[in-house]
Each structure stands twice: as C-alpha cells, then as structure tokens.
C-alpha cells in the first residue's frame, strides 16, 4: 500500500476547463426560491432577481448556482443566497436541507422544459425563507418581491426564461400556496 496521498484542489476551474467539463458531465446546482413568510409560515412574497440568464436574455429568476467540489449542499445554498441577496439576507436553511424537487436543465429546451444552453445540469431546488434585508449584489440588476399571485401571473412569467416560471409554480405548490 502506498503512503502517497491524493491532493485535492477545490478551487474554481479555469473557463476552458469548465467548458470542457460542461460538454461531458452533468454539473450539480442548487436553485433557491427566496420567500417571505408570515408568522404562521404562509408565503406572502416571492423574491425574483433580474439578471442576465445563461441564454443571454435579461430575465427574472431564482437564486441559482453550482455546488463546488467538496462543498456541502447547505453551504452552497448559503453562499449563493448571500452572493445574490446580500450578506444581511439571513436565509433560514435547515441544518440538513432536503430539496422539494430535482430539476434537470438541458441544452435542448424541449427535453425537460428546463433549459440551459451551456450544459446538462442537475439542480436541487429549495424554498428558502429570508428574514433579513436583501440588497442584490453586482450579479443581479434588481430584486423584486411579488405576491404568490403576481409571481405566477402572465406578466411576471413572461419575464422568465429557462423554466424558472415552472420552478416558481412547483415551489408554491410544494408549500400549498399555488394560486
């Protein structure tokens, strides 16, 4: 038996290496639907970012991002919520989170209804109550809070791409508040 250890590099891949991996391997992502809740736990607002989507459009979307090598899913959720909503957002993420659904994004928009032109990605989706002050960072152009009814309205759904409109409907159905 060798006494040699294996070095592990947890840093970001170079853009070229990431492109190569994306072409050959599904990547793990997290999608977080930020919500405000009343004292009874009912969703009163759904937070949607306005940012540049993977297809180049400016779209309303949820908090989303990759899980890094060696990173716990919970830590990825916290990191992406803080990155997109600001460090004072105070997301309530359980110690051992369970997704409400698993979403598969494909380069072919007809494959699953969830689309990412860059690659095949598997995303664990969560509803994340947010208690603090949200100040979107440079990654987002805007953060708007919508009632559940507004979030699934045609006017707001038309601002979403990649299947995020479906994800909002799934999230609200999961918490029993799909209008």
C-alpha positions in Angstrom: 0.0 0.0 0.0 1.3 3.4 -1.0 1.8 6.1 1.6 1.2 8.7 -1.1 -1.8 11.0 -0.5 -4.0 12.4 -3.2 -4.0 16.2 -3.4 -7.5 17.7 -3.8 -7.9 21.2 -5.4 -11.3 22.8 -4.6 -10.7 26.0 -6.5 -12.8 27.1 -9.5 -12.0 25.6 -12.8 -10.5 27.8 -15.5 -13.0 28.9 -18.1 -11.5 26.5 -20.6 -11.6 23.5 -18.2 -15.2 24.3 -17.1 -16.3 24.4 -20.8 -14.7 21.0 -21.3 -16.4 19.5 -18.2 -19.8 21.1 -19.1 -19.6 19.4 -22.5 -19.1 15.9 -20.9 -20.5 15.8 -17.4 -23.8 17.0 -15.8 -23.0 19.6 -13.1 -24.7 19.8 -9.7 -26.5 23.1 -9.0 -28.8 24.5 -6.3 -31.9 26.6 -7.0 -33.3 28.6 -4.1 -36.7 30.3 -4.3 -36.4 33.1 -1.7 -39.7 33.8 0.1 -41.0 36.0 2.9 -43.4 34.3 5.3 -46.0 35.5 7.8 -46.0 34.3 11.5 -48.0 31.2 10.5 -45.4 30.2 7.9 -47.5 31.2 4.9 -45.6 32.6 1.9 -46.5 36.2 1.5 -43.8 37.2 -1.1 -41.6 35.5 -3.6 -38.3 37.2 -4.4 -37.1 37.2 -8.0 -33.8 38.5 -9.3 -33.5 40.3 -12.6 -30.2 39.3 -14.2 -28.6 38.0 -17.3 -29.6 34.4 -17.9 -27.5 31.7 -19.5 -29.2 32.3 -22.8 -28.1 35.9 -22.8 -31.5 37.4 -22.0 -32.3 39.7 -19.1 -34.7 37.6 -17.1 -36.4 37.2 -13.7 -35.0 34.2 -11.9 -34.4 32.5 -8.6 -31.1 32.3 -6.8 -29.1 29.6 -8.5 -25.5 28.4 -8.7 -23.1 25.5 -8.8 -22.1 23.3 -5.9 -18.3 23.3 -5.6 -16.2 20.2 -5.3 -16.1 19.3 -1.6 -18.8 21.8 -0.7 -21.9 20.7 1.3 -25.2 21.5 -0.4 -26.2 23.6 2.6 -23.0 25.7 2.3 -23.7 26.2 -1.4 -27.2 27.4 -0.6 -25.9 29.9 2.0 -23.1 31.1 -0.4 -25.5 31.7 -3.3 -28.1 33.4 -1.2 -25.6 35.7 0.3 -24.0 36.3 -3.1 -27.3 37.2 -4.8 -29.4 38.6 -2.0 -26.6 40.3 0.1 -24.9 39.3 3.3 -27.7 40.5 5.5 -30.5 38.5 3.8 -30.5 35.9 6.7 -31.7 32.9 4.8 -33.2 30.2 7.0 -31.7 27.0 5.7 -32.1 23.8 7.8 -29.0 22.0 9.1 -29.8 19.1 6.8 -31.8 20.5 3.9 -34.0 18.4 1.6 -35.0 19.7 -1.8 -38.6 20.0 -2.8 -37.7 18.8 -6.3 -34.8 17.9 -8.6 -34.7 19.8 -11.8 -32.7 18.8 -14.9 -31.6 21.6 -17.2 -30.7 20.6 -20.8 -29.2 22.4 -23.7 -32.3 21.2 -25.7 -35.2 23.3 -24.4 -37.7 20.6 -25.4 -36.1 17.8 -23.3 -37.5 18.7 -19.9 -38.9 22.2 -20.0 -35.9 23.5 -18.1 -33.2 25.0 -20.3 -29.6 26.0 -20.0 -27.8 26.3 -23.4 -24.4 25.8 -21.8 -24.8 22.2 -20.5 -26.8 19.5 -18.7 -27.2 20.4 -15.1 -28.9 18.7 -12.2 -30.3 21.2 -9.7 -31.6 20.6 -6.2 -34.5 23.1 -5.6 -35.4 24.6 -2.3 -37.8 27.2 -0.9 -35.7 29.4 1.4 -37.4 31.8 3.8 -35.4 35.1 4.1 -35.7 37.2 7.2 -33.2 40.0 6.7 -32.5 43.0 4.5 -31.9 42.0 0.9 -29.6 44.1 -1.2 -28.8 42.4 -4.6 -25.2 42.4 -5.4 -23.5 43.2 -8.7 -24.6 39.8 -10.0 -28.2 41.0 -10.1 -29.7 44.1 -11.7 -32.7 44.1 -9.4 -34.6 42.1 -6.8 -38.4 42.4 -6.6 -40.8 40.8 -4.2 -44.1 39.5 -5.6 -47.2 38.1 -4.0 -47.7 34.4 -4.9 -50.5 35.5 -7.3 -48.2 38.1 -9.0 -45.3 35.6 -9.2 -47.4 33.2 -11.4 -49.2 35.9 -13.4 -48.6 36.0 -17.1 -46.9 39.4 -16.8 -44.2 38.1 -14.5 -44.0 34.6 -16.1 -43.2 36.4 -19.4 -40.1 37.9 -17.8 -38.6 34.4 -17.0 -36.7 32.0 -19.2 -35.1 28.6 -18.8 -38.1 27.1 -16.9 -37.9 29.4 -13.9 -41.6 30.1 -14.3 -42.3 26.4 -13.8 -40.0 26.3 -10.9 -41.9 29.1 -9.1 -45.2 27.2 -9.7 -43.6 23.9 -8.3 -42.3 25.8 -5.2 -45.6 27.4 -4.5 -47.4 24.1 -4.9 -44.9 22.5 -2.6 -45.8 25.0 0.2 -49.5 24.7 -0.5 -49.9 28.2 -1.9 -50.2 27.9 -5.7 -53.0 30.3 -6.6 
